[in-house]
Amino acid sequence: MTELEQTTTAMNKKQKYAVRYGYLGFLGEFEYSSDESLRPGQKVLIETERGLELGTVVCRTSEADEYFGINPKQIEKFIENSGESYLKRNAGKIVRPANEQDVREAYHIELDAIEKKKFCAESAKKLGLDMKIVFVEHLFGGERIIFYFLADGRIDFRELVRELAHEYQTRIELRQIGARDEARLLADYEICGRECCCKNFLKTLRPVNMKMAKLQKATLDPSKVSGRCGRLRCCLQFEQKTYEELLKTLPRTGTWVQTEAGVGKVRDCSAITQLVQVEFEDKRVITFPVEEISPAVPPSEHQQARQISQDKSKDKPINNIKIKDDISQDENEGSKEQSSSAQNSEQHKNKKKRRSGKKRRRKKR
């Protein structure tokens, strides 16, 4: 086999896997140039834009095999529904599967991060920096140490970076985060009994506001709709689209609808159950599925329209009589005109006869 054929064969053997990596749980697509198949949950060494890291295989994105029941179309559907930030395309490559020594080394690095966090906090205090060190992430390859911290405003930490670089002789990165990011790093379970969404599967923390809570008919008490971070819960944001789609099928509050019990006004709607509360003129309130109602005209407008139609039907014979009277009047006037013209013609003839008689008498004389 020639070198070109070997290269072509190797390119054809490239597989793509979704791998979760980093303390924030990033999810990226990585190439693996080997005919060896990787299993879900298997530890692998990967090269990212940050350096050499240890990751966990989630699934294959190139094609389905005996280990993975997920095909590329399902993955594309997942990205379409969740957003492009949930899976980073072409994030890097898989170097090799991790062995026991790699796993032990990663464990020792994680334990050593506690000492690094303590040293950084003491150094920041000596420099008079008002900041709280939340967590330290030391990459597997040792190329970089990332310090996550909380602060009220902007912090000039250049002197702190120099001290940390002198102490550890590697690249130092300080990253300021918010309260929601802190919960993402440290929190465990929410009030619903499940693991925090921001830690479990959310990759991008999007803005959340009270308008979403109002639309979803959640309580407007901030203490009851806030999560471990003290901010509004992330579930309000990623459930917003579902509520908007469900509400499109429901009538607006205050509109009139036709039901099997008669015409009534919409009092309230439930997006999840797709039920509509209808209040009738006799103060009855009945709940109907949205499939059993239809738009209707308000009773007052309906009565007005009915009255107008009745009035129009009454006016029709009157109009006919009026038309007949007009026609008879026109006929009478026409007959009068004809009679008057006949009288005028007779008078003209008599005048002619008189004139001719006078002329004859004059000739005789």
C-alpha positions in Angstrom: 0.0 0.0 0.0 1.4 3.4 -1.0 1.8 6.3 1.4 -1.1 8.2 -0.2 -3.4 5.2 0.2 -2.4 4.8 3.9 -3.2 8.5 4.5 -6.6 8.2 2.8 -7.4 5.1 4.8 -6.4 6.8 8.0 -8.6 9.8 7.1 -11.5 7.5 6.4 -11.1 5.9 9.8 -11.5 9.2 11.7 -14.3 9.0 14.2 -16.0 11.8 16.0 -17.1 11.7 19.6 -18.9 14.0 22.0 -16.7 14.5 25.1 -17.5 16.3 28.4 -14.5 18.0 29.9 -13.5 20.8 32.3 -14.9 21.6 35.7 -17.7 23.5 34.1 -18.7 20.5 32.1 -18.2 21.7 28.6 -19.4 19.5 25.8 -17.4 19.3 22.6 -17.0 17.2 19.4 -13.5 15.7 19.0 -11.9 13.7 16.3 -10.3 10.3 17.0 -7.9 9.0 14.3 -8.1 5.3 15.1 -10.2 2.3 14.2 -10.6 1.5 17.9 -14.1 2.2 19.3 -14.6 4.1 22.5 -17.3 3.4 25.1 -19.6 5.7 26.8 -18.2 6.9 30.1 -14.6 6.1 29.1 -11.9 8.5 30.2 -9.8 10.0 27.3 -7.0 12.5 26.9 -8.1 15.4 24.6 -6.4 18.4 23.2 -8.5 21.6 23.4 -7.8 25.3 22.9 -6.9 25.4 26.6 -4.4 22.6 26.5 -4.2 18.9 27.4 -7.2 17.8 29.4 -9.0 14.7 30.8 -12.5 14.1 29.4 -15.3 11.6 29.5 -16.8 10.1 26.3 -20.6 10.8 26.0 -21.5 9.4 22.6 -20.3 9.1 19.0 -21.4 11.9 16.6 -20.1 10.5 13.3 -22.2 7.3 13.2 -24.0 4.8 15.4 -22.3 1.5 16.5 -22.9 -1.4 18.9 -22.1 0.8 21.9 -24.1 3.9 21.0 -27.8 3.9 20.2 -27.6 7.6 19.1 -27.2 8.5 15.5 -26.0 11.8 14.0 -29.5 12.9 13.1 -30.6 12.7 16.7 -27.5 14.7 17.7 -28.4 17.4 15.1 -31.9 17.5 16.5 -30.5 17.9 20.0 -28.3 20.8 18.9 -31.3 22.4 17.1 -33.6 22.2 20.1 -31.0 23.1 22.8 -28.8 25.6 20.9 -25.3 25.6 19.3 -23.7 26.4 22.7 -24.6 22.9 24.0 -22.2 21.1 21.7 -19.0 22.8 20.5 -18.2 21.6 17.0 -14.5 20.8 16.1 -13.4 21.4 19.7 -10.2 19.4 19.2 -8.9 15.8 19.0 -8.7 12.8 21.2 -5.1 11.8 21.9 -5.7 8.4 23.4 -7.8 6.6 25.9 -6.7 7.4 29.5 -5.0 4.7 31.6 -5.0 4.1 35.4 -1.9 6.3 35.8 -3.7 9.2 34.1 -6.7 8.9 36.3 -4.5 8.8 39.5 -2.6 11.9 38.3 -5.9 13.8 37.7 -7.0 12.9 41.2 -3.8 14.2 42.8 -4.1 17.4 40.7 -7.7 17.9 42.0 -6.5 17.5 45.6 -3.7 19.9 45.1 -6.2 22.5 43.9 -7.3 23.0 47.5 -3.9 24.2 48.5 -3.7 26.5 45.4 -7.1 28.1 46.4 -5.9 28.7 49.9 -2.6 30.3 48.7 -4.4 32.6 46.2 -6.9 33.7 48.9 -4.1 34.7 51.3 -2.2 36.5 48.5 -5.3 38.5 47.5 -5.9 39.5 51.2 -2.3 40.7 51.5 -2.7 42.8 48.4 -6.0 44.3 49.7 -8.1 42.8 46.9 -11.8 42.4 47.8 -12.4 39.1 46.1 -13.6 35.6 47.0 -11.8 32.6 45.4 -14.4 30.1 44.5 -12.5 27.3 42.8 -9.2 26.4 41.2 -8.9 24.3 38.0 -5.5 22.9 37.1 -5.4 21.5 33.6 -4.2 17.9 33.3 -1.2 18.8 31.1 -0.1 21.5 33.5 -0.1 24.3 30.9 -2.6 26.5 32.8 -4.1 27.1 36.2 -7.5 28.8 36.2 -8.7 30.7 39.4 -12.5 31.5 39.5 -13.4 34.4 41.8 -16.3 36.6 42.9 -16.2 40.3 43.2 -18.7 43.2 43.3 -16.9 45.3 40.6 -13.8 45.2 38.4 -10.5 44.1 40.2 -7.0 45.0 39.2 -5.3 41.6 39.8 -2.2 42.1 37.8 0.1 42.0 40.9 -1.7 38.8 42.1 -1.2 37.1 38.7 2.6 37.9 39.0 2.8 36.3 42.4 0.9 33.2 41.4 3.0 32.8 38.2 6.2 33.1 40.3 4.9 30.5 42.7 3.7 27.8 40.3 5.9 28.6 37.2 3.0 28.1 34.7 0.4 30.2 32.9 -2.2 31.8 35.3 -5.7 32.8 34.4 -8.1 34.6 36.7 -11.7 34.5 35.7 -14.4 36.6 37.3 -17.8 34.9 37.6 -21.3 35.7 39.0 -23.5 34.2 41.6 -25.1 31.8 39.1 -21.7 30.6 38.0 -20.8 29.9 41.6 -23.8 27.7 42.1 -22.9 26.0 38.9 -19.5 25.1 40.3 -20.4 24.3 43.9 -24.2 23.6 44.2 -25.6 20.1 44.4 -29.4 19.7 44.5 -32.3 22.1 44.1 -35.7 22.5 45.9 -37.3 20.2 43.2 -35.1 17.3 44.4 -33.0 17.1 41.3 -29.4 18.2 40.6 -29.1 21.9 39.7 -29.8 22.4 36.0 -26.8 24.7 35.6 -24.5 22.0 36.9 -26.2 19.1 35.3 -26.8 20.0 31.6 -27.0 23.8 31.0 -23.9 25.1 29.2 -24.9 28.8 28.7 -26.6 30.7 31.5 -29.0 33.0 29.7 -30.9 35.9 31.3 -34.0 35.2 33.4 -36.6 37.9 34.3 -39.9 38.1 36.3 -41.9 38.4 33.0 -41.2 34.7 32.4 -42.4 33.8 35.9 -45.6 35.7 35.3 -46.2 34.1 31.9 -45.7 30.6 33.5 -48.1 31.6 36.3 -45.4 31.0 38.9 -45.5 32.8 42.2 -44.1 36.4 41.9 -42.4 36.1 45.3 -38.7 36.3 44.4 -37.7 34.1 47.4 -39.9 31.3 46.1 -38.7 31.4 42.4 -35.0 31.9 43.3 -32.5 29.1 43.1 -29.4 28.2 45.1 -27.6 31.2 43.6 -30.2 33.7 44.9 -31.2 34.5 41.3 -34.3 33.5 39.4 -34.2 29.8 38.5 -32.8 28.7 35.2 -35.8 26.4 34.5 -37.9 29.5 33.9 -35.8 30.4 31.0 -35.5 27.1 29.1 -39.2 26.3 29.7 -40.3 29.7 28.3 -40.4 28.6 24.7 -42.6 25.6 25.6 -45.1 27.9 27.4 -45.2 30.3 24.5 -46.1 27.6 22.0 -48.8 26.1 24.3 -50.3 29.5 25.0 -50.8 30.1 21.2 -53.5 27.4 21.2 -55.5 29.0 24.0 -58.0 31.9 23.8 -57.2 35.2 25.6 -58.7 36.0 28.9 -61.9 38.1 28.6 -62.8 36.8 25.1 -66.2 35.2 24.4 -66.3 31.5 23.4 -69.0 29.0 22.4 -69.3 25.9 24.5 -71.8 23.1 24.8 -73.3 24.9 27.8 -73.7 28.2 25.8 -71.8 31.4 25.2 -69.5 32.5 28.0 -66.4 34.6 28.7 -62.9 33.2 29.3 -61.9 33.6 32.9 -58.6 31.7 33.0 -56.4 29.3 31.0 -53.9 26.6 31.9 -51.0 26.1 29.4 -49.9 22.8 30.7 -53.3 21.1 31.0 -54.8 23.0 28.0 -57.9 23.7 30.0 -60.1 26.9 29.8 -62.3 28.3 32.6 -65.5 29.9 31.2 -67.8 32.1 33.1 -71.4 32.5 32.0 -74.0 35.3 32.5 -75.6 33.4 35.4 -72.2 33.4 37.2 -71.5 29.7 36.6 -67.9 28.8 36.0 -67.1 25.6 34.1 -63.8 24.2 32.8 -63.6 22.9 29.3 -60.7 21.4 27.2 -59.6 23.8 24.5 -60.8 21.4 21.8 -64.4 21.8 23.0 -64.6 25.5 22.6 -64.8 27.9 19.6 -64.8 31.7 19.1 -68.2 33.4 19.6 -69.9 36.8 19.4 -70.7 38.6 22.7 -74.4 38.3 23.6 -75.0 42.0 23.5 -73.5 42.3 20.0 -75.4 39.2 18.9 -78.7 40.7 20.1 -78.0 44.0 18.3 -77.2 42.1 15.1 -80.4 40.1 15.5 -82.5 43.3 16.1 -81.0 45.0 13.1 -81.8 42.0 10.9 -85.4 42.0 12.2 -85.7 45.7 11.5 -84.5 45.2 8.0 -87.0 42.5 7.3 -89.8 44.8 8.6 -88.7 47.6 6.3 -88.8 45.6 3.1 -92.7 45.5 2.5 -92.9 49.2 3.4 -90.3 50.0 0.8 -92.3 48.0 -1.8 -95.4 49.9 -1.0 -93.6 53.2 -1.3 -92.2 52.1 -4.7 -95.7 51.2 -5.9 -97.0 54.6 -4.7 -94.3 56.3 -6.6 -95.0 54.4 -9.7 -98.8 55.1 -9.5 -98.0 58.8 -9.0 -95.8 58.8 -12.0 -98.5 57.1 -14.1 -101.1 59.6 -13.0 -98.9 62.5 -13.8 -98.2 61.0 -17.2 -101.9 60.5 -17.9 -102.6 64.1 -16.9 -99.9 65.4 -19.2 -101.3 63.3 -22.0 -104.9 64.7 -21.4 -103.6 68.3 -21.3 -101.7 67.8 -24.5 -104.9 66.4 -26.2 -106.9 69.4 -25.0 -104.3 71.8 -26.4 -104.4 70.1 -29.8 -108.3 70.3 -30.0 -108.2 74.0 -29.1 -105.7 74.6 -31.8 -107.9 72.9 -34.4 -110.9 74.9 -33.3 -108.9 78.1 -33.8 -107.9 77.1 -37.3 -111.6 76.4 -38.2 -112.7 79.8 -36.9 -110.0 81.6 -38.9 -110.9 79.7 -42.1 -114.7 80.6 -41.6 -113.8 84.3 -41.2 -111.8 84.3 -44.5 -114.7 82.7 -46.4 -117.1 85.4 -45.2 -114.8 88.2 -46.3 -114.5 86.7 -49.8 -118.4 86.5 -50.2 -118.7 90.2 -49.3 
